[in-house]
Amino acid sequence: MSSEDNKTITFDKPKKPHNKKSIGWIIGVVVLILISITFILPTTALAGNHEIVFGSIRGKDVSLTDQYFQTQASMASAQYGADANTLQGSYTIWNQAFLSTIANIGLSEMAKDAGIKTTDSYIDRAIVNSGFYGSDNGTFDPEIYENASSYDKSTFRAYIEDSVPASLVASDISRVHSSNAEMELVQEISAHGKAFDYVVLDSSLYPEEDVIAYATSNPDSFMQISFTSVTSATEDEASSLLASIANGETTIEEAAEASASTTDGARENIFYFTLEDELVNAEDASLVFATAEGETTEPLQSLEGYTIYKISVASHMPTDPTEEEFDEARNYIAISDAEMMNAYLDERSAEFAARIDAGEDFFSVAEEMGIDVTTVSPTTANPSGYPLFSSFQMTDPAANLLNATYFNSDYLSQLYQSEEGTVLPAQTLSSGARLITRVGEESVDNASSSYISTMYTYLKPQMAMVDLQESIFRDPTFEDDFASVFFTQILGSSI
């Protein structure tokens, strides 16, 4: 073919089918890896002569005028429509186009290192198989191609020329086969797991009488009030609404009903510390609590806008707290007086452990102390999160064992090396939460082993793609300046 920029496709006679992967399939693989890295989102006008560089890899810059960058963004623009015009949408759109371009450069450089080359005829077939000039049934339509503008043809050809080397690398890696011994080892490991039972000791154990004593000693934070509130987006809107309420044009109840705020409307027995967390200026809570019954406050800045409060029941101490109010108070104490709460929980944990050491049954002790037991079904030891093994993320919905072992390999080892029936020492999940685990039985799950033999061949290529993706973004030459460039140059530009 000619070496001119505006190359055309010649239509050869169809060749006999063969067993090699088609170019269309190969291009599909690279599209999949780019999608696995991130969704490619649309953007608004990306044209211009500004040399704004978002980052680089292997010495190659990704700039705003990069053709591949622009194509990645524009190809999916119809999926997001008006969302592209928001600040969040624009940031996400451009960032994903940037990451996709980095991925393509990384793969293309791998192709260059491997000596992979393409020919004009190969590119022609890739364009035909891409579906870009396809009819309604997806097949290549010569008429659609012939009617396309020279600019469209040259732009898409350039995109394919940039994509094909990367797609060949992705295709080769996706088809790498592991040894039978590896699959057998994975099957063997996946079939073995251990079950566990655990309890969590947290602030919910703090006795009601102690909550009452604490509140009595610290009354300001535990005062309650009832009110109806309504929120506006701006202070001016809130002031206008307040004037409308004052002259009888509307009521605060009507305005609250029409409000989109999640906290507006009638609310009863709200603790001081609860309202304090909802206001931008915590000291404004004292203004609300100082307002007389039947009176309405001036607009106060809350987390959702500017809020007006009409007091229905003035500030008072709780007289008959509900269980939900006790729990709310316990949570507040755990945060505001963490040292005291942690000391209490350490005492209870030590009590639990001492009773187990004395020979009492784990489940009986938990029941007597009013603590729920969570049972975790047999789980494979999986510290690296290998996708073909079970994990605590799958078997423990509350994720407490996951949290306890995530940054604690020693505890993970204890769980799997301890004998059945062993109760491990209390682990701190967080300030205000202790975990005590009983090791259950080890079991062999033949169904899991069978699942591995069925899914391994299918999932292994996907896992290879994930590893390939991670290797690109771990490349020491990868420089990601996208965030700083976007906020310092893009937002201030006329583009």
PATI-413048 format. One record per residue (C-alpha): x, y, z. Coordinates in steps of 0.1 Angstrom, whole numbers, plus 2048, in hexadecimal, padded with zeros to 3 digits. Example, Ala and Ser with C-alpha at 12.3 -4.5 7.8 and 13.67 -1.06 7.14 Angstrom:
BEGIN
+-----+-----+-----+
|   u |   v |   w |
+-----+-----+-----+
| 87B | 7D3 | 84E |
| 889 | 7F5 | 847 |
+-----+-----+-----+
# end
This chain:
BEGIN
+-----+-----+-----+
|   u |   v |   w |
+-----+-----+-----+
| 800 | 800 | 800 |
| 80A | 824 | 7FC |
| 81C | 835 | 819 |
| 805 | 853 | 816 |
| 7F4 | 85E | 835 |
| 7D1 | 859 | 827 |
| 7D3 | 834 | 81F |
| 7B6 | 821 | 812 |
| 7AB | 7FE | 816 |
| 7AB | 7E6 | 7F9 |
| 791 | 7CA | 7FA |
| 7A2 | 7A8 | 7F4 |
| 790 | 787 | 7EF |
| 787 | 777 | 80F |
| 7A0 | 75E | 81B |
| 799 | 73C | 82A |
| 794 | 73B | 84F |
| 7B1 | 730 | 865 |
| 7B6 | 728 | 88A |
| 7C9 | 747 | 893 |
| 7B8 | 762 | 8A7 |
| 7A9 | 77D | 891 |
| 7B4 | 7A1 | 892 |
| 792 | 7AB | 89E |
| 796 | 793 | 8BC |
| 7B9 | 7A1 | 8C3 |
| 7AC | 7C5 | 8C3 |
| 790 | 7B9 | 8DA |
| 7AA | 7AD | 8F3 |
| 7BC | 7CE | 8F5 |
| 79A | 7E0 | 8F9 |
| 792 | 7C8 | 916 |
| 7B3 | 7CF | 928 |
| 7AE | 7F5 | 924 |
| 78B | 7F1 | 931 |
| 797 | 7DC | 94E |
| 7AF | 7F8 | 957 |
| 793 | 812 | 956 |
| 773 | 81B | 945 |
| 77A | 833 | 928 |
| 764 | 851 | 92B |
| 75B | 86C | 912 |
| 766 | 890 | 912 |
| 75D | 8B1 | 904 |
| 772 | 8C3 | 8EA |
| 796 | 8B6 | 8ED |
| 7A4 | 8C8 | 8CF |
| 7BD | 8E4 | 8D1 |
| 7E1 | 8ED | 8CD |
| 7E9 | 8ED | 8F2 |
| 806 | 8D6 | 8FC |
| 7F8 | 8CC | 91D |
| 809 | 8AC | 929 |
| 7F7 | 896 | 942 |
| 814 | 87D | 948 |
| 82A | 864 | 936 |
| 837 | 841 | 935 |
| 857 | 833 | 925 |
| 860 | 857 | 91C |
| 840 | 85C | 907 |
| 829 | 879 | 912 |
| 803 | 878 | 912 |
| 7F7 | 89A | 909 |
| 7D5 | 8AA | 903 |
| 7DB | 8AA | 8DD |
| 7E5 | 885 | 8DD |
| 7CF | 875 | 8C2 |
| 7CB | 854 | 8D5 |
| 7C1 | 867 | 8F4 |
| 7A7 | 87A | 8E2 |
| 799 | 85B | 8D0 |
| 797 | 847 | 8F0 |
| 782 | 863 | 8FF |
| 76B | 86A | 8E2 |
| 764 | 845 | 8D9 |
| 74E | 842 | 8F9 |
| 740 | 865 | 8FB |
| 71C | 859 | 8F4 |
| 71C | 844 | 913 |
| 71D | 861 | 92B |
| 70D | 87F | 91A |
| 707 | 89D | 930 |
| 71C | 88E | 94D |
| 73B | 898 | 939 |
| 733 | 8BC | 940 |
| 737 | 8BA | 966 |
| 758 | 8BF | 978 |
| 758 | 89C | 985 |
| 74F | 88E | 963 |
| 769 | 8A1 | 951 |
| 784 | 897 | 969 |
| 77B | 872 | 967 |
| 777 | 873 | 941 |
| 79A | 882 | 93B |
| 7AB | 86D | 956 |
| 79E | 84D | 947 |
| 7A8 | 857 | 924 |
| 7CB | 85F | 932 |
| 7CE | 83D | 943 |
| 7C2 | 82B | 924 |
| 7DC | 83D | 910 |
| 7F7 | 834 | 929 |
| 7ED | 810 | 927 |
| 7EF | 810 | 901 |
| 811 | 820 | 901 |
| 81D | 806 | 91A |
| 810 | 7E9 | 905 |
| 81E | 7F9 | 8E5 |
| 841 | 7FC | 8F4 |
| 83F | 7D8 | 8FE |
| 837 | 7CF | 8DA |
| 855 | 7E4 | 8CF |
| 86C | 7D2 | 8E7 |
| 85F | 7B1 | 8DA |
| 865 | 7BB | 8B6 |
| 841 | 7BA | 8AD |
| 839 | 7CC | 88C |
| 81A | 7D1 | 877 |
| 814 | 7D6 | 852 |
| 7FC | 7EC | 83E |
| 7E8 | 7CD | 834 |
| 7E6 | 7C3 | 859 |
| 7D9 | 7E5 | 862 |
| 7BF | 7E3 | 846 |
| 7B2 | 7C3 | 853 |
| 7B1 | 7D0 | 876 |
| 79C | 7EE | 86B |
| 784 | 7D7 | 858 |
| 780 | 7C0 | 877 |
| 77D | 7DD | 88F |
| 758 | 7E3 | 889 |
| 75E | 808 | 885 |
| 750 | 808 | 862 |
| 737 | 7ED | 869 |
| 713 | 7EA | 85D |
| 6F6 | 7E3 | 875 |
| 700 | 7BE | 877 |
| 723 | 7C8 | 880 |
| 735 | 7BD | 861 |
| 74C | 7D3 | 84D |
| 738 | 7E9 | 834 |
| 74E | 7F6 | 817 |
| 734 | 810 | 80F |
| 736 | 81F | 832 |
| 75C | 81F | 82F |
| 75C | 830 | 80D |
| 744 | 84B | 818 |
| 759 | 854 | 837 |
| 76E | 874 | 835 |
| 793 | 873 | 82F |
| 798 | 882 | 852 |
| 783 | 866 | 862 |
| 796 | 84B | 850 |
| 7B9 | 859 | 858 |
| 7AF | 85F | 87C |
| 7A2 | 83C | 882 |
| 7BF | 82C | 86F |
| 7D7 | 83F | 886 |
| 7C4 | 832 | 8A4 |
| 7C6 | 80E | 897 |
| 7EB | 812 | 890 |
| 7F0 | 81D | 8B4 |
| 7DA | 801 | 8C1 |
| 7E5 | 7E1 | 8AE |
| 808 | 7DD | 8BD |
| 7F9 | 7E0 | 8E0 |
| 7DD | 7C7 | 8D7 |
| 7F6 | 7AE | 8CB |
| 809 | 7AF | 8EC |
| 7E9 | 7AB | 900 |
| 7DE | 78F | 8EA |
| 7FE | 77C | 8EF |
| 7FE | 780 | 914 |
| 7D9 | 776 | 917 |
| 7E0 | 755 | 906 |
| 7FE | 74B | 91C |
| 7F8 | 729 | 92A |
| 802 | 71E | 94D |
| 80F | 6FB | 955 |
| 7F7 | 6E0 | 960 |
| 80B | 6DF | 980 |
| 801 | 702 | 988 |
| 7DC | 6FB | 983 |
| 7DF | 6DC | 999 |
| 7EF | 6F0 | 9B4 |
| 7D4 | 70A | 9B2 |
| 7BA | 6EF | 9B4 |
| 7CA | 6DF | 9D2 |
| 7CD | 700 | 9E5 |
| 7AA | 70C | 9DD |
| 79A | 6EB | 9E9 |
| 7A7 | 6F1 | A0D |
| 798 | 70B | A24 |
| 792 | 712 | A49 |
| 772 | 71D | A5A |
| 772 | 738 | A75 |
| 75B | 746 | A8F |
| 760 | 768 | A9E |
| 752 | 783 | AB5 |
| 756 | 7A8 | AB4 |
| 757 | 7BB | AD5 |
| 74E | 7E0 | ACE |
| 73D | 7FD | ADE |
| 71B | 7EC | ADC |
| 725 | 7D9 | AFB |
| 728 | 7F9 | B10 |
| 70D | 7F6 | B2B |
| 6EF | 80D | B2B |
| 6F5 | 818 | B4F |
| 719 | 822 | B45 |
| 70B | 836 | B27 |
| 6F3 | 848 | B3F |
| 70F | 84F | B58 |
| 725 | 85D | B3C |
| 70A | 873 | B2E |
| 702 | 880 | B51 |
| 726 | 88A | B55 |
| 727 | 89A | B32 |
| 704 | 8A8 | B2E |
| 70B | 8C2 | B13 |
| 712 | 8A9 | AF7 |
| 6F4 | 893 | B01 |
| 6D9 | 8AD | B01 |
| 6BD | 8A6 | AE8 |
| 6A6 | 8BC | AD3 |
| 68A | 8B7 | ABA |
| 684 | 8CD | A9C |
| 679 | 8D0 | A78 |
| 694 | 8DA | A60 |
| 696 | 8E6 | A3B |
| 6B5 | 8EB | A26 |
| 6BC | 902 | A09 |
| 6DA | 902 | 9F2 |
| 6E6 | 925 | 9FA |
| 6E3 | 93D | A17 |
| 6CF | 956 | A02 |
| 6B6 | 93B | 9F9 |
| 6B3 | 930 | A1D |
| 6AD | 955 | A28 |
| 693 | 959 | A0D |
| 682 | 939 | A19 |
| 683 | 945 | A3D |
| 672 | 965 | A33 |
| 657 | 952 | A20 |
| 651 | 93D | A3F |
| 64F | 95C | A55 |
| 635 | 96E | A3F |
| 620 | 94F | A3C |
| 626 | 947 | A17 |
| 630 | 924 | A21 |
| 638 | 90F | A3F |
| 658 | 8FE | A49 |
| 647 | 8DD | A48 |
| 63C | 8E2 | A24 |
| 65F | 8EE | A1A |
| 66F | 8D0 | A2B |
| 658 | 8B8 | A19 |
| 662 | 8C8 | 9F8 |
| 687 | 8C8 | A01 |
| 69F | 8AF | 9F1 |
| 6B5 | 8AE | A10 |
| 6B7 | 88C | A21 |
| 6B6 | 89B | A44 |
| 69A | 8B3 | A40 |
| 678 | 8AF | A51 |
| 66D | 8A8 | A75 |
| 688 | 898 | A8A |
| 685 | 88F | AAF |
| 69E | 88B | ACB |
| 6BD | 895 | AB8 |
| 6DC | 894 | ACE |
| 6F2 | 8B3 | ACF |
| 710 | 89F | AC2 |
| 6FB | 893 | AA5 |
| 6F1 | 8B6 | A9A |
| 714 | 8C2 | AA0 |
| 721 | 8AA | A85 |
| 707 | 8B6 | A6C |
| 711 | 8DB | A6E |
| 72F | 8EA | A5D |
| 736 | 900 | A7C |
| 732 | 8E8 | A99 |
| 72C | 905 | AB1 |
| 70B | 90D | A9E |
| 6FC | 8EF | AB0 |
| 6FB | 904 | ACF |
| 6E6 | 91E | ABD |
| 6CC | 903 | AB4 |
| 6CB | 8F5 | AD7 |
| 6C8 | 918 | AE6 |
| 6A9 | 91F | AD0 |
| 688 | 91F | AE2 |
| 66C | 907 | ADA |
| 657 | 914 | ABC |
| 673 | 92B | AB0 |
| 686 | 929 | A8F |
| 6AB | 92E | A8B |
| 6BD | 943 | A71 |
| 6CC | 92F | A54 |
| 6EA | 91A | A60 |
| 704 | 90A | A49 |
| 700 | 8E5 | A4A |
| 711 | 8C9 | A36 |
| 6F4 | 8CA | A1D |
| 6F0 | 8F0 | A19 |
| 6E0 | 90A | A2F |
| 6C7 | 8FD | A48 |
| 6AB | 90D | A5C |
| 69F | 8FC | A7C |
| 67D | 900 | A8C |
| 67E | 8F2 | AB0 |
| 661 | 8DB | ABA |
| 66F | 8CF | ADB |
| 68A | 8E4 | AEC |
| 6AB | 8D7 | AF9 |
| 6A8 | 8BD | B14 |
| 6BA | 89F | B23 |
| 6AE | 87C | B17 |
| 694 | 86D | B2E |
| 68D | 84B | B1F |
| 6A8 | 843 | B04 |
| 6A1 | 829 | AEA |
| 6BA | 80D | AE1 |
| 6C3 | 820 | AC2 |
| 6CA | 83F | AD6 |
| 6E0 | 82B | AEE |
| 6F3 | 81D | AD0 |
| 6F7 | 840 | AC2 |
| 705 | 84C | AE4 |
| 71C | 82E | AE6 |
| 72B | 836 | AC4 |
| 730 | 85A | ACE |
| 742 | 84F | AEE |
| 758 | 837 | ADB |
| 764 | 855 | AC5 |
| 765 | 871 | ADF |
| 774 | 85C | AFB |
| 786 | 841 | AE8 |
| 79F | 83A | B04 |
| 783 | 831 | B1D |
| 770 | 81C | B04 |
| 78F | 809 | AF9 |
| 798 | 802 | B1D |
| 775 | 7F4 | B22 |
| 777 | 7DE | B03 |
| 799 | 7D1 | B0D |
| 78B | 7C6 | B2E |
| 76E | 7B4 | B1E |
| 785 | 7A4 | B05 |
| 79B | 798 | B21 |
| 77D | 78B | B33 |
| 772 | 777 | B14 |
| 795 | 768 | B0F |
| 798 | 75F | B34 |
| 777 | 74B | B33 |
| 783 | 738 | B14 |
| 7A4 | 731 | B25 |
| 791 | 723 | B42 |
| 781 | 70A | B2B |
| 75F | 71A | B23 |
| 74F | 716 | B01 |
| 755 | 732 | AE8 |
| 731 | 734 | ADD |
| 723 | 732 | B01 |
| 739 | 74F | B0D |
| 72F | 764 | AEF |
| 70A | 75D | AF6 |
| 70D | 766 | B1B |
| 720 | 786 | B14 |
| 706 | 790 | AFA |
| 71D | 78F | ADC |
| 714 | 782 | ABA |
| 729 | 767 | AAA |
| 731 | 76A | A85 |
| 739 | 749 | A72 |
| 750 | 74A | A54 |
| 74E | 72C | A3C |
| 76D | 71A | A32 |
| 785 | 732 | A21 |
| 7A6 | 72D | A0F |
| 7C5 | 73F | A1D |
| 7C8 | 75A | A03 |
| 7DF | 776 | A0E |
| 7E5 | 784 | 9EB |
| 7C0 | 784 | 9E1 |
| 7C5 | 76A | 9C5 |
| 7A4 | 76C | 9B2 |
| 79F | 746 | 9AF |
| 7A0 | 740 | 9D4 |
| 785 | 748 | 9ED |
| 78D | 765 | A05 |
| 77E | 776 | A23 |
| 770 | 790 | A0C |
| 75A | 774 | 9FE |
| 752 | 760 | A1E |
| 750 | 77B | A39 |
| 735 | 795 | A30 |
| 73F | 7AB | A4E |
| 763 | 7AA | A42 |
| 771 | 7AA | A65 |
| 78A | 78E | A5E |
| 794 | 79F | A3E |
| 79B | 7BF | A52 |
| 7AE | 7AD | A6D |
| 7C5 | 79B | A54 |
| 7C9 | 7B5 | A39 |
| 7E8 | 7C5 | A48 |
| 7EF | 7AA | A61 |
| 7FF | 78B | A50 |
| 808 | 77D | A72 |
| 7E4 | 77B | A7C |
| 7DB | 76A | A5B |
| 7F6 | 750 | A62 |
| 7E8 | 74A | A85 |
| 7C5 | 745 | A77 |
| 7D1 | 72A | A5E |
| 7EC | 71A | A73 |
| 7D8 | 716 | A93 |
| 7C5 | 6F6 | A9B |
| 7A0 | 6F3 | A9B |
| 790 | 701 | ABB |
| 7AC | 71A | AC1 |
| 7A0 | 73C | ACD |
| 7B9 | 757 | AC2 |
| 7C1 | 776 | AD7 |
| 7AC | 795 | AD2 |
| 7B5 | 7AA | AB4 |
| 7AE | 7CF | AB1 |
| 799 | 7D6 | A92 |
| 798 | 7FB | A9A |
| 794 | 812 | AB7 |
| 775 | 805 | AC8 |
| 774 | 7E2 | AB9 |
| 785 | 7C1 | AC3 |
| 785 | 7A0 | AB0 |
| 787 | 77E | AC0 |
| 788 | 760 | AA7 |
| 783 | 73B | AAD |
| 794 | 725 | A93 |
| 77C | 70C | A83 |
| 781 | 6EC | A70 |
| 795 | 6E7 | A50 |
| 781 | 6D9 | A33 |
| 787 | 6CD | A10 |
| 76F | 6DC | 9F6 |
| 770 | 6C6 | 9D7 |
| 757 | 6DE | 9C7 |
| 770 | 6FA | 9C9 |
| 78B | 6E5 | 9B9 |
| 773 | 6DC | 99D |
| 76B | 701 | 998 |
| 790 | 709 | 994 |
| 794 | 6EE | 979 |
| 776 | 6FD | 967 |
| 77E | 722 | 96A |
| 7A4 | 722 | 96A |
| 7A8 | 722 | 944 |
| 78E | 73E | 941 |
| 79B | 754 | 95E |
| 7C0 | 750 | 959 |
| 7C1 | 767 | 93A |
| 7AE | 782 | 94E |
| 7C6 | 77F | 96A |
| 7E3 | 783 | 952 |
| 7D2 | 7A2 | 945 |
| 7D0 | 7B0 | 968 |
| 7F5 | 7A9 | 96E |
| 7FD | 7BA | 94D |
| 7E9 | 7D8 | 957 |
| 7FA | 7DA | 979 |
| 81D | 7D7 | 969 |
| 816 | 7F5 | 952 |
| 80C | 80C | 96F |
| 829 | 800 | 984 |
| 842 | 809 | 969 |
| 85C | 820 | 979 |
| 85A | 837 | 95B |
| 835 | 83D | 960 |
| 82E | 861 | 96A |
| 80B | 86B | 973 |
| 806 | 891 | 975 |
| 7E2 | 88F | 96A |
| 7D1 | 89E | 98A |
| 7E8 | 8BC | 98D |
| 7E7 | 8C3 | 968 |
| 7C2 | 8C0 | 966 |
| 7BB | 8D8 | 983 |
| 7D7 | 8F1 | 97C |
| 7D5 | 8F2 | 956 |
| 7B5 | 8E3 | 948 |
| 79D | 8F4 | 95F |
| 7AD | 915 | 958 |
| 7AF | 911 | 933 |
| 796 | 91A | 918 |
| 795 | 8F6 | 90B |
+-----+-----+-----+
# end
